[in-house]
């Protein structure tokens, strides 16, 4: 193959690897069957609570190393969430009553393939700890088609604190428009200059649902994909 052709292929291979599964499969009986990225296919489209109930929908993915993920989120001004401890739980309760911001408040654990999130990030909103932007990320065991680290995430906006519709425990209630939070995160990632973004259509087969707290949500079904600049083709750092 000509050297120029090889260089062009190498340049566009990441994009091809991400979107190839959205093309119809030749000879499919239904015509609607789609190729699937093997790592994403093994994940499913939802997170789960510790009790095994469907949680927040998975609506973002990140291609890159752990170091690149942490750098990207810091540059985008998303803070790592504190771990859940007695002290942090008491602080968020007190700050909610006092309406004081808690920019790195803890988030509850959700699970993908039996594993709780590896990282959670957030941004305070309205100077009130009951309102916040937040996203959880899970590292996927399988690498992407080019051998790079792959992460799956769930981005939602907490709009209030109240009682769960399921177990009546105190919890954050999410905004039903989960696409807006997904889109904000992609916009913030692009704004750092350290990432590009792409879309995977029809990642969510259901356009409406409820999370583990009973909050309704709706989505266009797309998965937003963030690709770190110069994401290495390597094993975990």
C-alpha positions as CSV (number, residue, x, y, z in Angstrom):
1,X,0.0,0.0,0.0
2,X,1.2,3.5,-0.8
3,X,2.9,5.3,2.1
4,X,0.5,8.3,1.9
5,X,-2.5,5.9,2.0
6,X,-1.1,4.3,5.2
7,X,-0.7,7.6,6.9
8,X,-4.2,8.7,6.0
9,X,-5.6,5.4,7.3
10,X,-3.6,5.8,10.6
11,X,-5.0,9.3,11.0
12,X,-8.6,8.3,10.6
13,X,-8.5,4.8,12.2
14,X,-9.7,6.0,15.7
15,X,-12.9,7.5,14.2
16,X,-13.5,4.4,12.1
17,X,-13.1,2.2,15.1
18,X,-15.6,4.1,17.1
19,X,-18.4,4.4,14.5
20,X,-17.9,1.2,12.5
21,X,-20.5,-0.7,14.6
22,X,-23.2,1.8,13.6
23,X,-23.1,0.7,10.0
24,X,-25.7,-1.9,8.9
25,X,-24.3,-5.5,8.7
26,X,-24.3,-6.8,5.2
27,X,-26.7,-9.6,4.7
28,X,-28.6,-9.0,7.9
29,X,-32.0,-10.6,7.9
30,X,-33.7,-7.7,9.6
31,X,-31.6,-4.9,8.0
32,X,-31.5,-3.3,11.5
33,X,-28.7,-5.4,13.0
34,X,-25.6,-3.4,13.8
35,X,-22.0,-4.1,14.4
36,X,-21.0,-3.5,18.0
37,X,-17.7,-2.4,19.5
38,X,-16.8,-5.6,21.5
39,X,-16.1,-3.6,24.7
40,X,-19.2,-1.5,24.6
41,X,-21.3,-4.6,23.7
42,X,-20.1,-6.3,26.8
43,X,-21.1,-3.4,29.1
44,X,-24.8,-2.9,28.4
45,X,-26.5,0.4,28.5
46,X,-27.3,0.9,32.2
47,X,-25.6,1.2,35.6
48,X,-27.1,-0.7,38.6
49,X,-27.6,0.0,42.3
50,X,-26.1,-2.3,45.0
51,X,-29.5,-4.0,45.1
52,X,-29.4,-4.8,41.4
53,X,-31.9,-2.3,40.3
54,X,-31.3,-0.4,37.0
55,X,-29.6,2.9,37.8
56,X,-28.6,5.9,35.7
57,X,-28.3,5.3,31.9
58,X,-24.7,5.1,30.5
59,X,-24.5,8.0,28.1
60,X,-20.8,8.9,27.7
61,X,-17.5,7.1,26.9
62,X,-13.9,8.2,27.2
63,X,-11.0,6.9,25.2
64,X,-7.6,7.5,26.9
65,X,-5.5,6.7,30.0
66,X,-6.4,7.3,33.6
67,X,-3.9,10.2,33.7
68,X,-5.6,11.8,30.6
69,X,-9.0,11.4,32.2
70,X,-7.9,13.1,35.4
71,X,-6.2,15.9,33.5
72,X,-9.1,16.5,31.2
73,X,-11.7,16.7,34.0
74,X,-9.4,19.0,36.0
75,X,-8.9,21.3,33.0
76,X,-12.7,21.2,32.4
77,X,-13.2,22.3,36.1
78,X,-15.0,19.1,37.2
79,X,-13.9,18.2,40.7
80,X,-13.3,14.7,42.0
81,X,-16.1,13.7,44.4
82,X,-15.2,12.9,48.0
83,X,-15.6,9.3,49.2
84,X,-18.7,8.4,51.2
85,X,-17.8,8.7,54.9
86,X,-19.7,9.6,58.0
87,X,-18.0,13.0,57.9
88,X,-18.8,13.8,54.3
89,X,-22.4,12.5,54.7
90,X,-22.9,14.8,57.7
91,X,-21.3,17.7,55.8
92,X,-23.6,17.4,52.8
93,X,-26.7,17.3,55.1
94,X,-25.6,20.4,57.0
95,X,-24.5,22.3,53.9
96,X,-27.8,21.5,52.2
97,X,-29.8,22.9,55.1
98,X,-27.5,26.0,55.3
99,X,-27.5,26.2,51.4
100,X,-23.7,26.3,51.4
101,X,-21.9,24.9,48.3
102,X,-20.0,21.6,48.7
103,X,-18.1,21.3,45.4
104,X,-16.7,17.8,45.9
105,X,-19.7,16.2,47.7
106,X,-19.8,12.4,47.6
107,X,-22.0,10.5,45.1
108,X,-23.7,7.2,45.8
109,X,-22.1,4.1,44.4
110,X,-23.5,2.6,41.1
111,X,-22.2,-0.5,39.5
112,X,-21.4,-1.7,36.0
113,X,-20.7,-5.4,35.6
114,X,-20.6,-5.7,39.4
115,X,-17.9,-3.0,39.8
116,X,-18.6,0.4,41.4
117,X,-17.4,3.5,39.6
118,X,-13.7,4.1,39.5
119,X,-14.1,7.9,39.5
120,X,-16.8,10.4,40.0
121,X,-16.6,14.1,39.1
122,X,-18.9,17.0,39.7
123,X,-19.5,20.8,39.4
124,X,-21.5,22.7,41.9
125,X,-24.6,24.6,40.5
126,X,-26.4,27.6,41.9
127,X,-24.2,27.7,45.0
128,X,-26.4,25.0,46.5
129,X,-25.2,21.4,47.3
130,X,-28.6,20.0,46.4
131,X,-28.0,21.0,42.7
132,X,-24.9,19.7,40.9
133,X,-23.6,18.4,37.6
134,X,-22.0,15.0,38.0
135,X,-20.6,12.0,36.1
136,X,-19.4,8.6,37.1
137,X,-16.7,6.7,35.1
138,X,-16.0,2.9,35.1
139,X,-12.9,1.5,33.5
140,X,-13.8,-1.2,31.0
141,X,-11.8,-4.5,31.1
142,X,-11.7,-4.8,27.3
143,X,-9.6,-2.3,25.3
144,X,-10.9,-0.5,22.3
145,X,-10.2,-1.6,18.7
146,X,-6.8,0.1,18.7
147,X,-5.7,-1.3,22.1
148,X,-6.4,1.9,24.0
149,X,-8.0,2.2,27.5
150,X,-11.8,2.6,27.4
151,X,-14.1,4.1,30.1
152,X,-17.9,4.2,30.2
153,X,-19.8,6.9,32.1
154,X,-23.1,8.1,33.3
155,X,-23.7,11.9,33.4
156,X,-26.8,13.3,35.1
157,X,-27.8,16.6,36.7
158,X,-28.9,16.6,40.4
159,X,-31.7,19.1,40.7
160,X,-32.9,18.6,44.3
161,X,-32.5,16.5,47.5
162,X,-35.5,14.5,48.7
163,X,-36.7,11.0,49.5
164,X,-36.2,8.2,47.1
165,X,-39.3,7.0,45.3
166,X,-38.2,3.4,45.9
167,X,-36.9,3.1,49.5
168,X,-37.7,6.5,50.9
169,X,-34.0,7.2,51.8
170,X,-32.6,10.7,51.4
171,X,-31.1,11.1,47.9
172,X,-30.5,13.5,45.1
173,X,-33.2,13.6,42.4
174,X,-32.0,13.9,38.8
175,X,-33.2,16.0,36.0
176,X,-35.1,13.9,33.5
177,X,-33.3,15.4,30.6
178,X,-30.1,13.4,30.9
179,X,-29.0,14.4,27.4
180,X,-28.4,18.0,28.5
181,X,-25.9,16.8,31.1
182,X,-24.2,14.5,28.6
183,X,-24.0,17.4,26.1
184,X,-22.5,19.8,28.7
185,X,-19.8,17.3,29.5
186,X,-18.8,16.9,25.9
187,X,-18.8,20.7,25.4
188,X,-16.6,21.1,28.5
189,X,-14.2,18.4,27.2
190,X,-13.9,20.0,23.8
191,X,-13.3,23.4,25.5
192,X,-10.1,22.1,27.1
193,X,-8.4,21.6,23.8
194,X,-7.3,18.1,24.9
195,X,-10.1,16.0,23.4
196,X,-12.3,15.5,20.4
197,X,-15.9,14.1,20.5
198,X,-18.0,11.8,18.5
199,X,-21.4,10.1,18.7
200,X,-22.8,6.6,18.7
201,X,-26.5,6.5,17.7
202,X,-29.0,4.1,19.3
203,X,-26.7,3.1,22.1
204,X,-29.8,3.2,24.4
205,X,-32.6,0.9,23.0
206,X,-35.1,2.5,25.4
207,X,-35.7,6.2,25.2
208,X,-37.5,6.5,28.6
209,X,-37.0,4.9,32.0
210,X,-36.4,5.4,35.7
211,X,-33.2,5.2,37.7
212,X,-32.6,3.4,40.9
213,X,-34.2,6.1,43.0
214,X,-37.3,6.0,40.8
215,X,-36.6,9.3,39.0
216,X,-37.8,9.3,35.4
217,X,-35.5,10.1,32.5
218,X,-35.7,10.5,28.8
219,X,-32.9,10.4,26.1
220,X,-32.3,10.4,22.4
221,X,-30.4,7.2,22.9
222,X,-27.0,8.5,21.8
223,X,-23.6,7.8,23.5
224,X,-21.3,10.7,23.5
225,X,-17.7,9.6,23.0
226,X,-14.7,11.7,24.2
227,X,-11.4,10.9,22.7
228,X,-8.3,12.2,24.5
229,X,-5.7,13.9,22.2
230,X,-2.9,11.5,21.5
231,X,-4.7,8.7,23.4
232,X,-2.0,6.0,23.7
233,X,-2.4,2.5,22.3
234,X,-1.3,0.8,25.4
235,X,-2.4,-1.2,28.4
236,X,-3.4,0.4,31.7
237,X,-0.8,2.9,33.0
